[in-house]
Amino acid sequence: MKTFQEYLDATLEALKKKVVFRGGKKVVLKKTDKKGFKVVGGKEVKMDAKEKMNRKKAAKKAAMKRKSGAAAAAKKRAKSMKKRRGM
């Protein structure tokens, strides 16, 4: 027997429409909010284990790269703010 929340999740449309602007044009994307799922051809499909692991690795790698560049960006920002105050 499903709970009421599970029933609602099953009946409600899981795909959400998101409006983004690319190259000055409005594009409507379909996004999913379910964990472990992706959108293929306008439908929600479950990701296989290999893809999940690859995405997890890529996310960690990207986070490390962002963190390493953040200190340099903060230094540059502080320097430019100092210059602005001096004007």
Helices and strands as residue ranges (DSSP letters): H 4-11, E 15-22, E 25-32, E 37-40, E 43-46, H 49-86
